[in-house]
């Protein structure tokens, strides 16, 4: 049995103490040693997506010097090209669809999102995400069609009526919310057409939409600075800060009550003065345990099919149903993952025989002539650095192989398509099918946008009738 003395002597806990100072335990109603460890474990899992989301929001709309700044709240920021290795604020981004992003501050009034009529051949989606990283709604090809329309997003306390002309109202559980617009790019020559669609996306406060006087502005917020290091060292401080803008949801009373026992309360600062070693250690050990458990869920959940992991997906609050570990694992694997009906994400860190993928080796991925990913929109296979989960800098500026590239890919005599996965060029005769890899560990994600639901299909994720082919090591 693990004893308190064992934990005090633990080298891992000692190392963490220099990295992750935590909140002081409340001096009343203290939960006891192992009780605090359990609370810290649950608290890290519960809070990880929230703090990760805050870090992205801070870089995109608050810190103008971040290098990732997109613009202020309630303003759509259009990326005029797909993401590249220079985009580092979001882990595991796609490089298929130029993004448009809208960070909304819903405290003063709702925001009306307007979309144009989009060519039925072009897939687009608007994913609505709250501060918990729940997907609470969709606009777009699958969800609402490609017709023009006005849609209203409201905050958790909104009690007004639906205005005339608004097709649907979406309710965020948090006062801050993100809308991610994805607009399909067919090829490099198509980029101007994507820009035309992006330019017609609009976001207006409800008062502007109704041509009425604006309500009083919401109070200014002093957003605390966050970076990669402080996200670790001040994790629970950021969590407490964000919780004040997130009224407790139906299944959150218990976790919030537990967090309060170790001093983590919505909107309240922490006092680190006079911390006792035991108080600090209890939280640190729980954090360490949770961190490992999140990785376990990420790596072990779902099915392994030919080396690809299939199973985790984004979803709404009902989908996760209080499973904080599962929600944290999805965020760590790729924050802002879509619902499975919108996009499925098989991912691979191993080849078809279970060996770790590494850029020191060469690999192939072959789709049979009749075995391409079954989708209503399009599919892609994207390469990431296995350590950072960021796109990989390479000499041909190619980060993926996707369905729009099919006319330019060389086919085998039997009609199958082989993708060559390696660090260096496979040679001029194969370079059209080359997916450049990093020098070290490899992480690959297959994206199936708007997957088909009739067999063969990747859905349901726990029992797919289409199986991704394995990545095979050459030689």
QUIWOFEN-V635456 format. One record per residue. N is the residue number from 1. SS is DSSP state (H for helix, E for strand, C for the rest). OMEGA is omega in whole degrees, -180 to 180 (NA if undefined). Layout:
BEGIN
<<N | SS | OMEGA> <N | SS | OMEGA>>
END
This chain:
BEGIN
<<1 | C | 178> <2 | C | -178> <3 | C | 178> <4 | H | 180> <5 | H | 176> <6 | H | -178> <7 | H | 179> <8 | H | -179> <9 | H | -174> <10 | C | 178> <11 | H | -180> <12 | H | 180> <13 | H | 179> <14 | H | 178> <15 | H | -180> <16 | H | -176> <17 | H | 179> <18 | C | -176> <19 | C | -171> <20 | C | 173> <21 | C | -174> <22 | C | -177> <23 | C | 175> <24 | C | 175> <25 | C | 176> <26 | C | -175> <27 | C | 175> <28 | C | 179> <29 | C | 180> <30 | C | -171> <31 | C | -177> <32 | C | -170> <33 | H | -176> <34 | H | 174> <35 | H | 180> <36 | H | 177> <37 | H | -180> <38 | H | 179> <39 | H | -180> <40 | H | 177> <41 | H | 180> <42 | H | -178> <43 | H | 178> <44 | H | 180> <45 | H | 179> <46 | H | -171> <47 | H | -174> <48 | H | 178> <49 | H | -179> <50 | H | -180> <51 | H | 176> <52 | H | 178> <53 | H | 179> <54 | H | 180> <55 | H | 178> <56 | H | 180> <57 | H | -179> <58 | H | -179> <59 | H | -173> <60 | H | -172> <61 | H | -177> <62 | H | -176> <63 | C | -178> <64 | C | -179> <65 | C | -173> <66 | C | -173> <67 | C | 179> <68 | C | -174> <69 | C | -178> <70 | C | -177> <71 | C | -176> <72 | C | 174> <73 | C | 173> <74 | C | 177> <75 | C | 179> <76 | C | 176> <77 | E | -178> <78 | E | 169> <79 | C | -174> <80 | C | 176> <81 | C | 177> <82 | C | 179> <83 | C | 180> <84 | C | 178> <85 | C | 179> <86 | C | 179> <87 | C | -170> <88 | C | -176> <89 | C | -177> <90 | C | 177> <91 | C | 177> <92 | C | 177> <93 | C | 172> <94 | C | 175> <95 | C | 180> <96 | C | -169> <97 | E | 173> <98 | E | -178> <99 | E | 161> <100 | E | -176> <101 | E | 180> <102 | E | 173> <103 | E | -175> <104 | E | 168> <105 | E | -171> <106 | C | -174> <107 | C | -175> <108 | C | -178> <109 | C | 179> <110 | C | 175> <111 | E | 177> <112 | E | 178> <113 | E | 179> <114 | E | 179> <115 | E | 179> <116 | C | 168> <117 | C | -177> <118 | C | 178> <119 | C | -178> <120 | C | 179> <121 | C | -176> <122 | C | 176> <123 | C | 170> <124 | E | 177> <125 | E | 172> <126 | E | -178> <127 | E | -178> <128 | E | -171> <129 | E | 177> <130 | E | -175> <131 | C | 174> <132 | C | -174> <133 | C | 170> <134 | C | 172> <135 | E | -175> <136 | E | 176> <137 | E | 179> <138 | E | 167> <139 | E | 175> <140 | E | -171> <141 | C | -178> <142 | C | -169> <143 | C | -173> <144 | C | -179> <145 | C | -176> <146 | C | 177> <147 | C | 176> <148 | C | 178> <149 | E | 177> <150 | E | -177> <151 | E | -175> <152 | E | 176> <153 | E | -176> <154 | E | 178> <155 | C | -174> <156 | C | -177> <157 | C | -177> <158 | C | -179> <159 | C | -176> <160 | C | -180> <161 | C | 178> <162 | C | -179> <163 | C | 175> <164 | C | 178> <165 | C | 179> <166 | E | -175> <167 | E | -176> <168 | E | 177> <169 | E | 177> <170 | E | -177> <171 | E | 176> <172 | C | 177> <173 | C | -178> <174 | C | -179> <175 | C | 175> <176 | E | -175> <177 | E | -179> <178 | E | 170> <179 | E | 178> <180 | E | 177> <181 | E | 175> <182 | E | -177> <183 | E | -173> <184 | E | 174> <185 | C | -178> <186 | C | 179> <187 | C | -176> <188 | H | -178> <189 | H | -176> <190 | H | -169> <191 | H | 180> <192 | H | 177> <193 | H | 175> <194 | H | 179> <195 | H | -180> <196 | H | 177> <197 | H | -180> <198 | H | -177> <199 | H | 180> <200 | H | 170> <201 | C | -179> <202 | E | 175> <203 | E | -178> <204 | E | 170> <205 | E | -178> <206 | H | -179> <207 | H | 178> <208 | H | 179> <209 | H | -179> <210 | C | -177> <211 | C | 179> <212 | C | 177> <213 | C | -180> <214 | C | 175> <215 | C | 177> <216 | C | 179> <217 | C | 176> <218 | C | 179> <219 | C | 176> <220 | C | -179> <221 | C | 174> <222 | C | -177> <223 | C | 179> <224 | C | 179> <225 | C | 178> <226 | C | 173> <227 | C | -174> <228 | H | -178> <229 | H | -178> <230 | H | 176> <231 | H | 176> <232 | H | -172> <233 | H | -179> <234 | C | -173> <235 | H | -175> <236 | H | 175> <237 | H | 178> <238 | H | 179> <239 | H | 179> <240 | H | 179> <241 | H | -176> <242 | H | -177> <243 | H | 180> <244 | C | 179> <245 | C | -175> <246 | C | 178> <247 | C | -178> <248 | C | 175> <249 | C | -171> <250 | C | -175> <251 | C | -175> <252 | C | -177> <253 | H | -176> <254 | H | -178> <255 | H | 179> <256 | H | 177> <257 | H | 178> <258 | H | 179> <259 | H | 179> <260 | H | 180> <261 | H | 177> <262 | C | 172> <263 | C | -178> <264 | C | -178> <265 | C | -174> <266 | C | 174> <267 | C | -178> <268 | C | 178> <269 | C | 177> <270 | C | 171> <271 | C | -179> <272 | C | -179> <273 | C | 174> <274 | C | 178> <275 | C | 173> <276 | C | -179> <277 | H | -179> <278 | H | 180> <279 | H | -180> <280 | H | -174> <281 | H | -179> <282 | H | -179> <283 | H | -177> <284 | H | 179> <285 | H | 177> <286 | H | 178> <287 | H | -179> <288 | H | 179> <289 | H | -179> <290 | H | -179> <291 | H | 179> <292 | H | -179> <293 | H | 177> <294 | H | 178> <295 | H | 179> <296 | H | 179> <297 | H | -179> <298 | H | -174> <299 | H | -173> <300 | H | -177> <301 | C | 176> <302 | C | -179> <303 | E | 170> <304 | E | -178> <305 | E | -180> <306 | C | 179> <307 | C | 179> <308 | E | 174> <309 | E | -179> <310 | E | 177> <311 | C | -177> <312 | C | 178> <313 | C | 173> <314 | E | 180> <315 | C | 179> <316 | C | -177> <317 | H | 180> <318 | H | -180> <319 | H | -179> <320 | H | 173> <321 | C | 176> <322 | C | 177> <323 | C | -174> <324 | H | 179> <325 | H | 180> <326 | H | 180> <327 | H | 179> <328 | H | 180> <329 | H | 178> <330 | H | 180> <331 | H | -180> <332 | H | 179> <333 | H | 179> <334 | H | -175> <335 | C | -179> <336 | C | 174> <337 | C | 178> <338 | C | 165> <339 | E | -179> <340 | C | 179> <341 | C | 180> <342 | C | 179> <343 | E | 176> <344 | E | -170> <345 | C | 169> <346 | C | 179> <347 | E | -175> <348 | E | 167> <349 | C | -177> <350 | E | 178> <351 | C | -175> <352 | C | 179> <353 | C | 175> <354 | C | 180> <355 | C | -176> <356 | E | 178> <357 | C | -178> <358 | E | -177> <359 | C | 176> <360 | C | 178> <361 | C | 176> <362 | C | -175> <363 | E | 170> <364 | E | 174> <365 | E | -174> <366 | E | 174> <367 | E | 175> <368 | C | -178> <369 | C | -180> <370 | C | -174> <371 | C | 175> <372 | C | -180> <373 | C | -176> <374 | C | -175> <375 | E | 171> <376 | C | -179> <377 | C | 179> <378 | C | -179> <379 | E | 176> <380 | E | 171> <381 | E | -173> <382 | E | -179> <383 | E | 176> <384 | E | 169> <385 | E | -175> <386 | C | -180> <387 | C | -174> <388 | C | -174> <389 | C | 175> <390 | C | 179> <391 | E | -169> <392 | C | 175> <393 | C | -177> <394 | C | -172> <395 | C | -179> <396 | C | 178> <397 | C | 178> <398 | C | -176> <399 | C | -176> <400 | E | 164> <401 | E | -178> <402 | E | -175> <403 | H | 179> <404 | H | -180> <405 | H | -174> <406 | H | -180> <407 | H | -177> <408 | H | -179> <409 | C | 177> <410 | C | 179> <411 | E | 173> <412 | C | -179> <413 | C | -180> <414 | C | 179> <415 | C | 178> <416 | C | -179> <417 | E | 179> <418 | E | 175> <419 | E | -180> <420 | E | -174> <421 | E | -178> <422 | E | -177> <423 | C | -176> <424 | C | -178> <425 | C | 177> <426 | C | -179> <427 | C | -175> <428 | C | -176> <429 | C | -178> <430 | C | -171> <431 | H | 178> <432 | H | -178> <433 | H | -176> <434 | E | 171> <435 | E | -176> <436 | E | -178> <437 | C | 176> <438 | C | 179> <439 | C | -175> <440 | C | -177> <441 | E | -177> <442 | E | 172> <443 | E | -179> <444 | E | 178> <445 | E | 173> <446 | E | 180> <447 | E | 176> <448 | E | -178> <449 | E | -178> <450 | C | -177> <451 | E | 176> <452 | C | -178> <453 | C | 177> <454 | C | -177> <455 | C | -5> <456 | C | -176> <457 | C | 172> <458 | C | -180> <459 | C | -6> <460 | C | -174> <461 | H | -179> <462 | H | 179> <463 | H | -176> <464 | C | 176> <465 | C | 169> <466 | C | -176> <467 | C | 179> <468 | C | 178> <469 | C | -177> <470 | C | 172> <471 | E | -173> <472 | E | 178> <473 | E | 180> <474 | C | 178> <475 | C | NA>>
END
